[in-house]
Amino acid sequence: MAREDLLASTFVQLADSLVDDFDIIDLLTVLADRCVELVDADAAGILVADADGNLRVMAASSEQARLLELFQLQNEEGPCLEAHATGRAVIHTDLGTAGERWPRFAPRASQDGFASVYALPLRLRSVVIGALNLFRRQPGSMPEADTRLAQALADVASIAILQHEATRESQILADQLQHALDSRISIEQAKGMISERAQIDMDAAFRCLRTYARAHRRQLTSVATDLVGGALPLDDVIDDGSHDAAG
């Protein structure tokens, strides 16, 4: 698919999230995946703040990116935390020189093969709900057009999340986001179950889970919850979800 067609398709998918009962985790996974496909980035991760303002990992383009985001949170340092705190982009084009700024995160990112990072806030005006992290394996600057595009995608995703609850009380929004954050735990458990049974890696396990959910027109979180709770046979998800999950 041409870049222009993929971009148009992405904005349509994000706009579709303005309908009732959309899946936040699936929305943010689309955002992470599309950023890697559309801009000069090799991996992406997304953190969203819970009701208490604590950031948690919501989506990632790969298991490696997810683990690196978790490392940021566990060590309480890194570009995503700064982008969320300030509401501004945090850019470092050479992580090899970032040891003083991020003494734990920078060496870990370098060890994972990443040489530069762009952290962009998920925001709507003054409201910041999280951050999008773009990892690159090459040092140096990402094209300015790519940076603007990534921020535009992040802004649209933020609008979709916030607009969905715009007419409700703020506590309802917090509860809805909290539910999505808690649902991520079930998704990780479901990924582990699929990975162990099918003998595939965690990235492939997530694709399998997501393929099953879409094929059956169900929310990703409800499929994961049923799978972990035993209401959905594990082999059914593996058999149905594996058809298109290898891509």
FENWO-V173421 format. One record per residue. RES is the residue in one letter. PHI is phi in whole degrees, 0 to 359 (NA if undefined). OMEGA is omega in whole degrees, 0 to 359 (* if undefined). BURIAL is + if it has 16 or more other ideal C-beta (glycine too) atoms within 10 Angstrom, else -. Layout:
BEGIN
res:RES phi:PHI omega:OMEGA burial:BURIAL
res:RES phi:PHI omega:OMEGA burial:BURIAL
END
This chain:
BEGIN
res:M phi:NA omega:180 burial:-
res:A phi:296 omega:183 burial:-
res:R phi:303 omega:181 burial:-
res:E phi:296 omega:179 burial:-
res:D phi:293 omega:179 burial:-
res:L phi:295 omega:179 burial:-
res:L phi:297 omega:179 burial:+
res:A phi:298 omega:179 burial:-
res:S phi:298 omega:180 burial:-
res:T phi:296 omega:180 burial:+
res:F phi:295 omega:176 burial:-
res:V phi:295 omega:179 burial:-
res:Q phi:298 omega:180 burial:+
res:L phi:293 omega:179 burial:+
res:A phi:293 omega:178 burial:-
res:D phi:299 omega:181 burial:-
res:S phi:289 omega:179 burial:+
res:L phi:283 omega:177 burial:-
res:V phi:283 omega:181 burial:-
res:D phi:293 omega:170 burial:-
res:D phi:62 omega:178 burial:-
res:F phi:276 omega:185 burial:-
res:D phi:259 omega:183 burial:+
res:I phi:299 omega:183 burial:+
res:I phi:296 omega:179 burial:+
res:D phi:294 omega:177 burial:+
res:L phi:303 omega:183 burial:+
res:L phi:288 omega:175 burial:+
res:T phi:293 omega:174 burial:+
res:V phi:302 omega:180 burial:+
res:L phi:300 omega:181 burial:+
res:A phi:297 omega:181 burial:+
res:D phi:297 omega:183 burial:+
res:R phi:292 omega:178 burial:+
res:C phi:300 omega:180 burial:+
res:V phi:293 omega:181 burial:+
res:E phi:282 omega:189 burial:-
res:L phi:263 omega:183 burial:+
res:V phi:239 omega:184 burial:+
res:D phi:279 omega:178 burial:+
res:A phi:226 omega:182 burial:+
res:D phi:258 omega:178 burial:+
res:A phi:201 omega:180 burial:+
res:A phi:216 omega:175 burial:+
res:G phi:222 omega:182 burial:+
res:I phi:229 omega:176 burial:+
res:L phi:248 omega:178 burial:+
res:V phi:230 omega:181 burial:+
res:A phi:281 omega:177 burial:+
res:D phi:275 omega:184 burial:+
res:A phi:298 omega:180 burial:-
res:D phi:266 omega:179 burial:-
res:G phi:86 omega:180 burial:-
res:N phi:270 omega:181 burial:-
res:L phi:286 omega:176 burial:+
res:R phi:220 omega:181 burial:+
res:V phi:288 omega:180 burial:+
res:M phi:248 omega:182 burial:+
res:A phi:200 omega:177 burial:+
res:A phi:202 omega:180 burial:+
res:S phi:281 omega:179 burial:+
res:S phi:202 omega:178 burial:+
res:E phi:295 omega:179 burial:+
res:Q phi:299 omega:179 burial:+
res:A phi:294 omega:179 burial:+
res:R phi:298 omega:181 burial:+
res:L phi:293 omega:178 burial:-
res:L phi:292 omega:176 burial:+
res:E phi:295 omega:177 burial:+
res:L phi:299 omega:178 burial:-
res:F phi:298 omega:177 burial:+
res:Q phi:303 omega:183 burial:+
res:L phi:293 omega:182 burial:+
res:Q phi:296 omega:181 burial:-
res:N phi:260 omega:175 burial:-
res:E phi:54 omega:175 burial:-
res:E phi:203 omega:177 burial:+
res:G phi:143 omega:186 burial:+
res:P phi:295 omega:181 burial:+
res:C phi:295 omega:179 burial:+
res:L phi:297 omega:180 burial:+
res:E phi:291 omega:180 burial:+
res:A phi:295 omega:179 burial:+
res:H phi:292 omega:183 burial:+
res:A phi:291 omega:186 burial:-
res:T phi:262 omega:185 burial:-
res:G phi:74 omega:181 burial:-
res:R phi:234 omega:178 burial:-
res:A phi:296 omega:176 burial:+
res:V phi:241 omega:187 burial:+
res:I phi:235 omega:172 burial:+
res:H phi:223 omega:188 burial:+
res:T phi:272 omega:178 burial:+
res:D phi:210 omega:182 burial:-
res:L phi:294 omega:176 burial:+
res:G phi:295 omega:179 burial:-
res:T phi:249 omega:185 burial:-
res:A phi:260 omega:184 burial:+
res:G phi:298 omega:180 burial:-
res:E phi:287 omega:180 burial:-
res:R phi:287 omega:181 burial:-
res:W phi:229 omega:187 burial:+
res:P phi:297 omega:178 burial:-
res:R phi:259 omega:184 burial:-
res:F phi:293 omega:185 burial:+
res:A phi:301 omega:178 burial:+
res:P phi:297 omega:180 burial:-
res:R phi:293 omega:179 burial:+
res:A phi:297 omega:178 burial:+
res:S phi:297 omega:178 burial:-
res:Q phi:300 omega:179 burial:-
res:D phi:280 omega:175 burial:+
res:G phi:95 omega:180 burial:-
res:F phi:260 omega:186 burial:+
res:A phi:245 omega:178 burial:+
res:S phi:209 omega:185 burial:+
res:V phi:213 omega:174 burial:+
res:Y phi:233 omega:176 burial:+
res:A phi:250 omega:185 burial:+
res:L phi:242 omega:183 burial:+
res:P phi:289 omega:167 burial:+
res:L phi:272 omega:191 burial:+
res:R phi:212 omega:167 burial:+
res:L phi:222 omega:187 burial:+
res:R phi:56 omega:183 burial:-
res:S phi:267 omega:181 burial:-
res:V phi:268 omega:179 burial:-
res:V phi:245 omega:184 burial:+
res:I phi:252 omega:180 burial:+
res:G phi:170 omega:181 burial:+
res:A phi:206 omega:175 burial:+
res:L phi:253 omega:181 burial:+
res:N phi:250 omega:177 burial:+
res:L phi:248 omega:181 burial:+
res:F phi:254 omega:180 burial:+
res:R phi:234 omega:182 burial:+
res:R phi:274 omega:178 burial:-
res:Q phi:248 omega:174 burial:-
res:P phi:288 omega:179 burial:-
res:G phi:104 omega:186 burial:-
res:S phi:275 omega:170 burial:-
res:M phi:280 omega:179 burial:+
res:P phi:308 omega:182 burial:-
res:E phi:302 omega:179 burial:-
res:A phi:297 omega:179 burial:-
res:D phi:292 omega:178 burial:+
res:T phi:298 omega:179 burial:+
res:R phi:296 omega:180 burial:-
res:L phi:295 omega:180 burial:+
res:A phi:299 omega:178 burial:+
res:Q phi:294 omega:178 burial:+
res:A phi:296 omega:177 burial:-
res:L phi:297 omega:178 burial:+
res:A phi:297 omega:180 burial:+
res:D phi:294 omega:180 burial:+
res:V phi:296 omega:178 burial:+
res:A phi:297 omega:179 burial:+
res:S phi:296 omega:179 burial:+
res:I phi:299 omega:180 burial:+
res:A phi:300 omega:181 burial:+
res:I phi:295 omega:185 burial:+
res:L phi:286 omega:180 burial:+
res:Q phi:296 omega:181 burial:-
res:H phi:303 omega:183 burial:+
res:E phi:243 omega:188 burial:+
res:A phi:298 omega:183 burial:-
res:T phi:268 omega:182 burial:-
res:R phi:252 omega:178 burial:-
res:E phi:293 omega:183 burial:-
res:S phi:300 omega:181 burial:-
res:Q phi:293 omega:178 burial:-
res:I phi:295 omega:176 burial:-
res:L phi:299 omega:179 burial:+
res:A phi:299 omega:180 burial:-
res:D phi:294 omega:180 burial:-
res:Q phi:294 omega:177 burial:+
res:L phi:294 omega:180 burial:+
res:Q phi:297 omega:178 burial:-
res:H phi:299 omega:179 burial:-
res:A phi:295 omega:179 burial:+
res:L phi:297 omega:179 burial:+
res:D phi:294 omega:180 burial:-
res:S phi:296 omega:180 burial:+
res:R phi:299 omega:178 burial:+
res:I phi:297 omega:178 burial:-
res:S phi:297 omega:180 burial:+
res:I phi:296 omega:179 burial:+
res:E phi:296 omega:178 burial:+
res:Q phi:294 omega:179 burial:-
res:A phi:296 omega:176 burial:+
res:K phi:303 omega:181 burial:+
res:G phi:297 omega:179 burial:-
res:M phi:296 omega:180 burial:+
res:I phi:294 omega:180 burial:+
res:S phi:301 omega:182 burial:+
res:E phi:290 omega:183 burial:-
res:R phi:290 omega:185 burial:-
res:A phi:271 omega:181 burial:+
res:Q phi:57 omega:176 burial:-
res:I phi:233 omega:181 burial:+
res:D phi:283 omega:187 burial:-
res:M phi:293 omega:177 burial:+
res:D phi:297 omega:179 burial:+
res:A phi:294 omega:178 burial:+
res:A phi:297 omega:179 burial:+
res:F phi:293 omega:177 burial:+
res:R phi:299 omega:179 burial:+
res:C phi:298 omega:180 burial:+
res:L phi:299 omega:182 burial:+
res:R phi:291 omega:178 burial:+
res:T phi:297 omega:178 burial:+
res:Y phi:299 omega:182 burial:+
res:A phi:299 omega:182 burial:+
res:R phi:289 omega:180 burial:-
res:A phi:297 omega:182 burial:-
res:H phi:259 omega:178 burial:-
res:R phi:54 omega:179 burial:-
res:R phi:237 omega:176 burial:-
res:Q phi:288 omega:179 burial:+
res:L phi:304 omega:183 burial:+
res:T phi:294 omega:181 burial:+
res:S phi:290 omega:176 burial:+
res:V phi:296 omega:180 burial:+
res:A phi:298 omega:181 burial:+
res:T phi:297 omega:179 burial:+
res:D phi:294 omega:180 burial:+
res:L phi:294 omega:180 burial:+
res:V phi:295 omega:182 burial:+
res:G phi:280 omega:178 burial:-
res:G phi:90 omega:180 burial:-
res:A phi:283 omega:180 burial:-
res:L phi:236 omega:181 burial:+
res:P phi:298 omega:181 burial:-
res:L phi:300 omega:182 burial:+
res:D phi:294 omega:177 burial:-
res:D phi:296 omega:180 burial:-
res:V phi:294 omega:181 burial:+
res:I phi:295 omega:182 burial:+
res:D phi:293 omega:183 burial:-
res:D phi:284 omega:186 burial:+
res:G phi:279 omega:185 burial:+
res:S phi:277 omega:185 burial:+
res:H phi:298 omega:183 burial:-
res:D phi:246 omega:188 burial:-
res:A phi:279 omega:184 burial:+
res:A phi:281 omega:184 burial:-
res:G phi:284 omega:* burial:-
END
